[in-house]
Amino acid sequence: MTTMQRAWIIMIGLAAATAPVAFPQSANTNEKPVNTAPAPTYFPAGSIWTQDVSSVPADPQSDKIIQWLSQAGGWGTGRMRVDFAIRVMQANASTQMVPFRPGKDFYRDSSDIVRSVPLPAGGGMEGQSGYVCPVREQDCHYIVVDPDHSKLYEAYQASYDGHALTATFLAIWDLNRVYPPSGRGDQCTSADAAGFPIAPLLFNADELARGHIDHAIRFILPNNRIRAGVFVHPATHAGGPEGPDAAPPYGVHLRLKSSYDVSHLKPAARVVAVAMQKYGMFLADGGSIALTAQNDQDTTTKYSDVGFDPGDLSSLKVTDFEVVQLGRPIPLTYDCVRNH
């Protein structure tokens, strides 16, 4: 294992201890939201993230995996909670471009190398009020969608010093492309440990206000509850999983059982639960807070407008879910081979 690979495992472990639950707010209350347009469409029809799996049979290993996960403690904090720290900002043809520079321990084999990236006015890194971020202490995700150029920029451990944006990792996703099961390439990471795009799997307040979420959802588990040494497609990578063979692997696709009665949930929480029954959720990273929603600084609707709080899905237990189409486990080697 290389120094870079060991660094990734260490950093993923830190995520479990640092993930916030609060609703970060902009320090400049006069700043207009970066994204007040309708939610962007990520990838064409046929993308794995928008497939209806409500009628797909459960995997033969489902009961075994779910039973083990339940006995191991279930969700990271013992109940399903939601983190709201990650921002998704919008760019267009007029957005300022700033120089990009690879940071220390840059993931060169998995990353895209470009000279410049968009920096929307009024934006900021994950958990921050602006673009400066303590990259050795936090994940510092930078996510910008540019519909005009059909690009999604996602960086890990990113910060802007007023001259250039640096990051440990950078992916530029092609929004016109239906990626294969191996995504950007087997053994290749992304801004998420599983190799997934992040933004297309985040739900947001605008979707809750509209009453429907039309895609799968990102979820995470503690590393000791994720199967060690392997991943399954559509994952292409794993962070630092430490669990036994009975544990769910990176990339596992869970679906809320159709028998689960969503009527007792608050209206906004019900929208999320219904999406879990139709599209399911993918294991994307290691950490303690199960779900991730887009920060509402960059949406028209705020979570307070729809009455959605971090604990509104806490009644959903691991045993309310089942595994869908578990693929062949792929040994984790960290030898990235990019798909072009």
PLY file of the C-alpha trace (Angstrom):
ply
format ascii 1.0
element vertex 340
property float x
property float y
property float z
element edge 339
property int vertex1
property int vertex2
end_header
0.00 0.00 0.00
1.40 3.41 -0.94
1.70 6.41 1.37
-1.16 8.04 -0.53
-3.41 5.03 0.03
-2.62 4.96 3.74
-3.37 8.69 3.91
-6.78 8.11 2.36
-7.67 5.48 4.97
-6.60 7.77 7.80
-8.59 10.69 6.42
-11.73 8.60 5.98
-11.46 7.53 9.60
-11.29 11.17 10.66
-14.56 11.87 8.86
-16.46 9.81 11.39
-15.28 12.07 14.19
-15.71 15.40 12.44
-18.99 15.15 10.52
-21.29 18.01 11.64
-25.05 17.91 12.05
-25.78 21.62 12.28
-27.22 23.79 9.52
-24.25 25.97 8.47
-25.28 29.50 7.58
-23.48 32.11 5.52
-21.59 34.71 7.51
-22.88 37.35 5.09
-26.64 37.47 5.57
-26.98 39.83 2.60
-25.42 37.33 0.20
-27.94 35.88 -2.24
-28.11 32.08 -2.54
-25.77 30.73 -5.18
-28.37 28.32 -6.55
-31.92 29.61 -6.86
-32.63 27.76 -10.10
-34.48 24.44 -10.34
-32.38 21.45 -9.33
-30.01 20.40 -12.13
-30.49 17.12 -13.96
-27.48 14.95 -13.25
-26.62 12.57 -16.10
-28.95 11.28 -18.87
-31.76 8.75 -18.52
-30.33 5.32 -17.83
-28.00 6.45 -15.06
-27.77 4.00 -12.16
-28.67 6.79 -9.73
-32.18 7.25 -11.18
-33.21 3.61 -11.69
-36.53 2.55 -10.14
-35.72 -0.56 -8.10
-39.01 -0.82 -6.25
-39.92 -4.11 -7.92
-36.44 -5.66 -8.07
-36.14 -8.80 -5.90
-34.04 -8.58 -2.77
-30.60 -10.15 -3.00
-30.29 -13.71 -1.61
-27.73 -12.40 0.90
-29.98 -9.60 2.10
-31.22 -11.16 5.34
-27.72 -12.20 6.40
-26.22 -8.76 5.77
-29.06 -6.85 7.39
-29.07 -9.12 10.44
-25.33 -8.68 10.93
-25.53 -4.90 10.55
-28.38 -4.68 13.03
-26.49 -6.74 15.60
-23.37 -4.62 15.03
-25.25 -1.47 16.06
-27.02 -0.37 12.88
-26.49 3.23 11.78
-23.43 5.05 13.01
-25.02 6.94 15.87
-27.44 4.13 16.63
-30.22 5.84 14.70
-30.67 7.46 11.31
-29.70 11.12 11.32
-29.01 13.69 8.60
-25.94 15.87 8.02
-26.51 19.17 6.17
-22.95 20.44 5.76
-22.22 19.82 2.06
-22.92 22.68 -0.34
-23.72 22.28 -4.04
-23.13 25.52 -5.91
-24.15 26.46 -9.43
-21.91 27.94 -12.09
-22.59 29.13 -15.62
-20.68 30.55 -18.57
-20.07 33.84 -16.73
-18.79 32.36 -13.46
-15.28 33.37 -12.47
-12.62 30.73 -13.18
-9.64 30.49 -10.83
-6.38 28.53 -11.16
-6.34 24.96 -9.82
-3.28 23.51 -8.15
-2.84 19.95 -6.86
-2.49 19.90 -3.10
-0.17 17.92 -0.88
-0.62 14.13 -1.30
-2.62 14.76 -4.49
-4.43 11.68 -5.85
-2.95 12.01 -9.30
-3.98 8.60 -10.65
-7.67 9.09 -9.81
-7.94 12.85 -10.32
-8.68 15.04 -13.30
-6.00 17.66 -13.99
-7.20 21.05 -15.20
-5.79 24.55 -15.21
-8.84 26.27 -13.72
-12.15 25.63 -11.92
-15.28 27.77 -11.40
-15.67 29.73 -8.16
-19.27 30.96 -7.78
-19.71 34.20 -5.86
-20.97 33.75 -2.32
-20.07 30.07 -2.21
-18.04 28.03 0.22
-16.57 24.68 1.15
-18.34 22.02 3.18
-19.05 23.30 6.68
-17.54 26.73 5.99
-18.91 30.23 5.39
-16.44 30.78 2.56
-13.81 29.08 0.41
-11.04 28.89 3.00
-11.05 25.48 4.69
-8.76 23.70 7.22
-7.99 20.72 4.98
-5.98 18.80 7.57
-8.89 18.86 10.00
-12.00 18.50 7.82
-13.18 16.94 4.52
-13.60 20.37 2.90
-15.64 19.19 -0.08
-15.98 21.64 -2.97
-18.91 20.88 -5.29
-19.97 22.99 -8.27
-22.37 22.00 -11.03
-22.02 23.84 -14.35
-25.05 23.03 -16.56
-23.85 25.37 -19.32
-20.82 23.16 -19.86
-22.40 19.89 -18.61
-19.77 19.47 -15.91
-19.85 18.58 -12.23
-16.75 19.55 -10.26
-16.16 17.69 -7.00
-13.02 18.09 -4.89
-11.86 16.70 -1.55
-9.80 18.65 0.98
-10.18 21.82 -1.06
-9.35 25.38 -0.09
-8.97 28.74 -1.88
-6.25 31.14 -0.79
-7.36 34.10 -2.89
-5.13 33.11 -5.79
-5.78 29.43 -6.56
-7.94 26.54 -5.42
-5.96 23.56 -4.14
-7.30 20.08 -3.38
-6.14 16.58 -2.53
-8.50 15.20 -5.17
-10.53 16.60 -8.08
-13.07 14.87 -10.33
-14.88 16.49 -13.23
-17.95 14.44 -14.11
-19.45 14.62 -17.61
-23.17 15.27 -17.14
-23.93 14.08 -20.68
-22.53 10.63 -20.01
-24.13 7.46 -18.66
-21.19 5.98 -16.80
-20.65 2.20 -16.87
-20.89 0.09 -13.69
-17.19 0.77 -13.17
-17.79 4.53 -13.11
-14.62 6.56 -13.70
-12.58 3.35 -13.40
-12.13 0.38 -11.07
-9.91 1.02 -8.05
-10.33 4.78 -8.67
-11.61 6.99 -5.89
-13.64 10.19 -6.14
-14.50 12.95 -3.70
-16.37 10.10 -1.96
-14.54 6.96 -0.84
-16.73 4.66 -2.95
-15.86 6.48 -6.17
-19.39 7.90 -6.59
-20.36 11.43 -7.56
-21.69 13.15 -4.44
-24.15 15.81 -5.65
-26.52 13.48 -7.56
-27.10 11.47 -4.35
-27.86 14.40 -2.05
-31.48 15.37 -1.49
-32.32 19.00 -0.81
-34.99 21.31 0.59
-36.32 22.24 -2.86
-37.02 18.56 -3.58
-38.82 18.19 -0.26
-40.93 21.23 -1.10
-41.80 19.77 -4.50
-42.87 16.54 -2.81
-40.63 14.09 -4.67
-36.99 13.00 -4.91
-36.19 11.37 -8.25
-32.89 9.65 -7.46
-31.11 7.34 -5.06
-29.64 8.69 -1.82
-26.14 8.63 -0.33
-25.60 6.89 3.00
-22.59 6.09 5.15
-21.62 3.66 7.91
-18.76 3.42 10.40
-15.73 1.72 8.85
-15.95 -1.21 11.26
-19.43 -1.97 9.87
-18.25 -2.06 6.24
-16.75 -5.24 4.74
-12.96 -5.01 4.56
-10.91 -5.44 1.41
-13.61 -5.33 -1.27
-16.23 -3.19 -3.01
-19.14 -3.93 -5.34
-20.26 -1.97 -8.38
-21.31 0.77 -8.82
-18.59 1.52 -6.23
-15.09 1.54 -7.70
-13.10 2.05 -4.52
-13.27 1.77 -0.73
-11.83 3.90 2.04
-10.76 2.12 5.23
-13.37 -0.63 5.79
-12.64 -2.90 8.75
-15.71 -5.15 8.99
-16.03 -8.94 8.56
-17.28 -10.84 5.51
-20.86 -10.63 6.80
-20.79 -6.82 6.72
-22.15 -4.79 3.79
-19.44 -3.77 1.30
-18.83 -0.35 -0.19
-21.36 0.16 -3.00
-24.11 -1.91 -1.41
-27.58 -0.81 -2.53
-30.20 -0.74 0.23
-33.93 -0.20 -0.27
-36.55 0.69 2.32
-39.04 -2.17 2.38
-42.34 -1.51 0.63
-44.07 -2.82 3.76
-42.73 0.09 5.80
-45.63 2.42 6.66
-44.44 5.94 5.83
-47.71 7.58 6.89
-46.50 8.21 10.46
-43.57 10.32 9.26
-43.67 14.10 8.95
-44.50 15.20 5.37
-40.95 16.15 4.40
-39.48 13.01 5.94
-42.07 10.98 4.07
-40.72 12.33 0.76
-37.27 10.95 1.64
-38.67 7.59 2.75
-40.67 7.16 -0.47
-37.51 7.83 -2.49
-35.75 5.15 -0.45
-38.50 2.71 -1.39
-38.31 3.56 -5.10
-34.62 4.32 -5.73
-32.88 3.08 -2.58
-29.59 4.33 -1.20
-25.93 3.54 -1.88
-23.12 3.07 0.66
-20.70 5.84 -0.29
-18.34 6.59 2.59
-17.25 5.82 6.13
-18.58 7.94 8.99
-21.08 8.24 11.78
-24.09 10.18 10.38
-26.10 7.99 8.05
-27.58 10.46 5.55
-26.33 13.59 3.81
-28.59 16.35 2.50
-27.51 19.40 0.53
-26.98 22.52 2.59
-29.86 24.96 2.14
-27.68 28.04 1.63
-27.81 27.22 -2.07
-31.50 26.36 -2.47
-34.60 28.52 -2.67
-36.42 26.52 0.00
-34.96 26.19 3.50
-35.35 23.08 5.65
-37.20 25.17 8.22
-39.75 26.04 5.50
-40.67 22.37 5.11
-40.20 21.39 8.75
-37.34 18.95 8.22
-34.86 18.29 11.02
-31.79 16.03 11.47
-33.71 13.44 13.49
-36.91 13.20 11.45
-35.94 9.80 9.99
-34.69 8.33 13.27
-37.53 5.79 13.36
-36.06 4.02 10.31
-34.02 1.05 11.52
-31.55 -1.06 9.58
-34.04 -3.94 9.73
-36.55 -1.82 7.75
-34.21 -2.14 4.73
-33.17 -4.89 2.35
-30.22 -5.37 -0.02
-30.84 -5.00 -3.76
-28.74 -6.77 -6.42
-25.48 -7.23 -4.56
-22.78 -7.48 -7.21
-19.63 -9.59 -7.26
-17.15 -8.43 -4.60
-14.07 -6.90 -6.24
-10.80 -7.12 -4.25
-9.50 -3.71 -3.27
-6.02 -3.06 -4.71
-5.97 0.76 -5.09
-4.51 0.31 -8.60
-6.67 2.85 -10.41
-7.38 2.26 -14.10
-9.39 5.16 -15.49
-12.26 4.78 -17.94
-11.98 7.32 -20.76
0 1
1 2
2 3
3 4
4 5
5 6
6 7
7 8
8 9
9 10
10 11
11 12
12 13
13 14
14 15
15 16
16 17
17 18
18 19
19 20
20 21
21 22
22 23
23 24
24 25
25 26
26 27
27 28
28 29
29 30
30 31
31 32
32 33
33 34
34 35
35 36
36 37
37 38
38 39
39 40
40 41
41 42
42 43
43 44
44 45
45 46
46 47
47 48
48 49
49 50
50 51
51 52
52 53
53 54
54 55
55 56
56 57
57 58
58 59
59 60
60 61
61 62
62 63
63 64
64 65
65 66
66 67
67 68
68 69
69 70
70 71
71 72
72 73
73 74
74 75
75 76
76 77
77 78
78 79
79 80
80 81
81 82
82 83
83 84
84 85
85 86
86 87
87 88
88 89
89 90
90 91
91 92
92 93
93 94
94 95
95 96
96 97
97 98
98 99
99 100
100 101
101 102
102 103
103 104
104 105
105 106
106 107
107 108
108 109
109 110
110 111
111 112
112 113
113 114
114 115
115 116
116 117
117 118
118 119
119 120
120 121
121 122
122 123
123 124
124 125
125 126
126 127
127 128
128 129
129 130
130 131
131 132
132 133
133 134
134 135
135 136
136 137
137 138
138 139
139 140
140 141
141 142
142 143
143 144
144 145
145 146
146 147
147 148
148 149
149 150
150 151
151 152
152 153
153 154
154 155
155 156
156 157
157 158
158 159
159 160
160 161
161 162
162 163
163 164
164 165
165 166
166 167
167 168
168 169
169 170
170 171
171 172
172 173
173 174
174 175
175 176
176 177
177 178
178 179
179 180
180 181
181 182
182 183
183 184
184 185
185 186
186 187
187 188
188 189
189 190
190 191
191 192
192 193
193 194
194 195
195 196
196 197
197 198
198 199
199 200
200 201
201 202
202 203
203 204
204 205
205 206
206 207
207 208
208 209
209 210
210 211
211 212
212 213
213 214
214 215
215 216
216 217
217 218
218 219
219 220
220 221
221 222
222 223
223 224
224 225
225 226
226 227
227 228
228 229
229 230
230 231
231 232
232 233
233 234
234 235
235 236
236 237
237 238
238 239
239 240
240 241
241 242
242 243
243 244
244 245
245 246
246 247
247 248
248 249
249 250
250 251
251 252
252 253
253 254
254 255
255 256
256 257
257 258
258 259
259 260
260 261
261 262
262 263
263 264
264 265
265 266
266 267
267 268
268 269
269 270
270 271
271 272
272 273
273 274
274 275
275 276
276 277
277 278
278 279
279 280
280 281
281 282
282 283
283 284
284 285
285 286
286 287
287 288
288 289
289 290
290 291
291 292
292 293
293 294
294 295
295 296
296 297
297 298
298 299
299 300
300 301
301 302
302 303
303 304
304 305
305 306
306 307
307 308
308 309
309 310
310 311
311 312
312 313
313 314
314 315
315 316
316 317
317 318
318 319
319 320
320 321
321 322
322 323
323 324
324 325
325 326
326 327
327 328
328 329
329 330
330 331
331 332
332 333
333 334
334 335
335 336
336 337
337 338
338 339
